[in-house]
Every structure is written in structure tokens, then in C-alpha cells.
Amino acid sequence: MKHPKIGVLGDLVSDASNIVKVADFGLPCTQVCCWNMDFCTRDMARKVRDVAAGCGVRLTALWAGYSGPREWNFTRGPVTLGLVPPAYRQKRVEDLRRWADFAAEAGAPAIITHCGFLPPTDGCELGREVKVGTGFVRYLEFIPKLLGCGFDGDITIEREIKGSAQDRDIRDTIGYLSGILDGCCGF
């Protein structure tokens, strides 16, 4: 195991092999993400639970998607994302209830989702996703302060690129975060 408090977010696939990949990274925990409502079944939840148990990976949360349109932009995002748009709210609440049942069956203690759209504020520069340690967040300051406030949860890596570059960035981020946590926590 690389570090007892670092995990990675992974998209759920039909055979739950995304969880095996977490173990291959040497990580103890994961958030599983799924937007495919066809996967929201008791059988799939049991498969996720069994695969996680079989490779020694703890589920920290289920990142729950929902049905209906989703446009990840500043034009249509405010009227299509989350629980805020009245036209999709009732169905999405039903979807999230189904995911909550799924999470309970799979052994995940929580669900996470996009609840709404927050447009940028004046003067707010929007960037692009970059590897941890190369962007605006000052992790060498942030993580010790977070832990100093009593945070005792897991730190989950999310890297929204695909392929070998994603794997490389995740491995680099595991090392980077482990170094910070080892320096301030003595794990």
C-alpha cells in the first residue's frame, strides 16, 4: 500500500475491473463513479462489493450520476446540470435514491453528485484541469491546514484524462501526496 488515506476515483465498468485497477496502484480506497443508470442494479452493487472485498479496496463513496441532459458549459449548464433545474429535479432525485440503495448494497457509506451549476464570478479566472501540484492549489500549505482543522478522511485523486497519461499522472500524484502526508502526519 502506498498510503492509507489516498484513493482514486474511477468510472464503473460492467465487470467492476476499475476497482482492481485501484488495487494495482497500491491504493486502499476508491470513489466509484457512474452515470449509467443501467448499472444501478442490486446485482451490479453486489459485484462492486465483492470485487472490492476481493482485492482489499475500501469504497469511500459512490459518485452518482443522473438521467436527463447534461451540458458541461456556461451556456446550457445552468439549466441542465444538477438538482436545481425544475424540469429534471423529480426524476433526478429518484435516480439518486436508487444510487443511494446501490451504495448501501455495495458498501459505500455515501453518495456524491453535482447538485447544481455555479457560474464563474467576476474576476474569477477559470483554468483547465492539471496534475496535482502543478495548478493553483498550494497543496504543501493546504493539506497541513486541512488536517489541522481535524479532517481525518481520505484524499481522492480525480484525473479526467484517459490512457497512459492518466495512469502516469495518478502515480505521480500518489507520490506527491504521500510525501506531503508523510511530512505532516508521520504515516
C-alpha positions in Angstrom: 0.0 0.0 0.0 1.3 3.4 -0.9 -0.6 5.4 1.7 -3.6 4.6 4.0 -5.5 7.7 3.2 -5.1 8.2 -0.6 -7.6 6.8 -3.1 -8.6 7.4 -6.7 -11.9 8.0 -8.4 -12.7 5.5 -11.2 -15.6 5.1 -13.6 -17.6 2.0 -13.0 -17.3 -0.6 -15.9 -19.5 -3.6 -16.4 -17.1 -6.1 -14.8 -16.0 -3.7 -12.0 -12.4 -4.1 -13.1 -11.9 -0.4 -12.4 -11.7 -1.4 -8.7 -8.9 -3.9 -9.5 -7.0 -1.0 -11.1 -7.2 0.9 -7.8 -5.5 -2.1 -6.1 -2.9 -2.2 -8.9 -2.0 1.4 -8.0 -1.4 0.1 -4.4 -4.2 2.2 -3.1 -6.6 1.1 -0.3 -9.7 3.1 -1.3 -11.8 4.4 -4.1 -14.7 6.5 -5.1 -16.7 4.7 -7.8 -18.3 7.0 -10.4 -21.2 6.0 -12.6 -23.6 8.0 -14.8 -25.1 4.9 -16.5 -28.5 4.2 -14.8 -28.4 0.7 -16.4 -25.7 -0.2 -13.9 -27.8 0.9 -11.0 -28.9 -2.7 -10.1 -28.6 -4.8 -7.0 -26.6 -7.4 -9.0 -24.0 -4.7 -10.0 -23.9 -3.4 -6.5 -23.1 -6.8 -5.2 -20.4 -7.3 -7.9 -18.8 -4.0 -6.9 -18.9 -5.1 -3.2 -17.4 -8.5 -4.0 -14.7 -7.2 -6.3 -13.7 -4.5 -3.8 -13.5 -7.0 -1.0 -11.6 -9.5 -3.1 -8.8 -7.0 -3.9 -8.8 -5.3 -0.5 -10.2 -1.9 -1.7 -12.5 0.1 0.6 -15.3 2.1 -1.1 -15.4 5.6 0.3 -18.3 6.9 -1.8 -20.3 6.3 -4.9 -20.2 9.3 -7.3 -23.8 9.1 -8.6 -24.9 10.4 -11.9 -28.4 11.0 -13.1 -30.6 10.9 -16.2 -31.6 13.7 -18.5 -29.5 16.2 -20.4 -26.2 17.4 -19.1 -24.2 20.1 -20.8 -20.9 21.0 -19.2 -20.7 24.6 -20.4 -21.6 28.1 -19.3 -24.4 28.4 -21.8 -26.7 25.4 -21.1 -25.0 24.1 -17.9 -27.1 26.3 -15.6 -30.4 24.8 -17.0 -29.3 21.2 -17.4 -26.9 20.3 -14.5 -27.8 19.0 -11.0 -31.0 19.1 -9.0 -31.6 22.8 -9.5 -33.4 22.8 -12.9 -37.1 22.1 -12.1 -37.7 20.2 -15.3 -35.3 17.4 -14.2 -35.4 17.6 -10.4 -38.0 14.9 -9.6 -36.5 12.3 -11.9 -33.0 13.0 -10.7 -34.0 12.8 -7.0 -35.5 9.3 -7.9 -32.2 8.4 -9.7 -30.2 9.5 -6.6 -32.4 7.5 -4.3 -31.7 4.4 -6.5 -27.9 5.2 -6.3 -28.2 5.5 -2.5 -29.7 2.0 -2.4 -26.9 0.8 -4.7 -24.3 2.4 -2.5 -25.7 0.7 0.6 -25.7 -2.7 -1.1 -22.1 -2.1 -2.4 -20.8 -1.0 0.9 -20.1 2.7 0.1 -21.1 4.9 3.0 -22.0 7.9 0.9 -23.1 9.2 -2.5 -21.7 12.3 -4.2 -23.2 14.2 -7.1 -23.3 17.5 -8.9 -26.1 19.3 -7.2 -26.2 22.4 -9.4 -24.2 24.8 -11.6 -22.1 27.6 -10.2 -21.2 30.1 -12.8 -17.9 31.9 -12.6 -17.9 35.2 -10.6 -16.5 38.4 -11.9 -12.7 38.4 -11.9 -12.6 34.6 -11.4 -10.1 33.0 -13.8 -11.2 29.6 -15.0 -8.5 27.2 -15.8 -8.2 23.7 -17.0 -7.6 20.6 -15.0 -3.9 19.8 -14.4 -2.0 17.3 -12.5 -2.0 17.8 -8.7 0.9 20.0 -7.7 1.1 22.0 -10.9 -2.0 24.2 -10.6 -3.2 27.0 -8.4 -3.8 24.9 -5.2 -0.9 25.2 -2.8 -1.0 21.6 -1.5 2.1 22.0 0.7 0.1 24.6 2.7 -3.5 23.3 2.1 -3.1 19.7 3.3 -1.5 20.5 6.7 -4.1 23.2 7.3 -6.9 20.7 6.4 -5.5 18.1 8.7 -5.0 20.8 11.4 -8.8 21.5 11.3 -9.5 17.9 12.2 -10.0 16.4 8.8 -9.5 12.6 9.0 -11.0 11.5 5.8 -9.5 10.0 2.6 -8.0 12.1 -0.2 -9.3 11.0 -3.5 -7.4 11.7 -6.8 -9.5 12.5 -9.8 -7.8 12.9 -13.1 -10.1 13.4 -16.1 -7.9 12.4 -18.9 -7.6 8.9 -20.3 -4.9 6.4 -21.2 -1.3 6.1 -20.1 -1.1 9.8 -19.3 -3.8 9.4 -16.8 -2.1 6.4 -15.2 1.3 8.3 -15.1 -0.4 11.4 -13.5 -2.1 9.3 -10.9 1.1 7.6 -10.0 2.9 10.9 -9.8 0.1 12.4 -7.6 0.2 9.4 -5.3 3.9 10.1 -4.7 3.4 13.8 -4.3 0.5 13.5 -1.8 2.2 10.7 0.1 5.2 13.0 0.6 3.1 15.7 2.0 1.1 13.4 4.2 4.2 11.7 5.5 5.8 15.0 6.3 2.9 16.3 8.4 1.4 13.1 9.7 4.1 10.6 10.0 2.1 7.8 8.4 
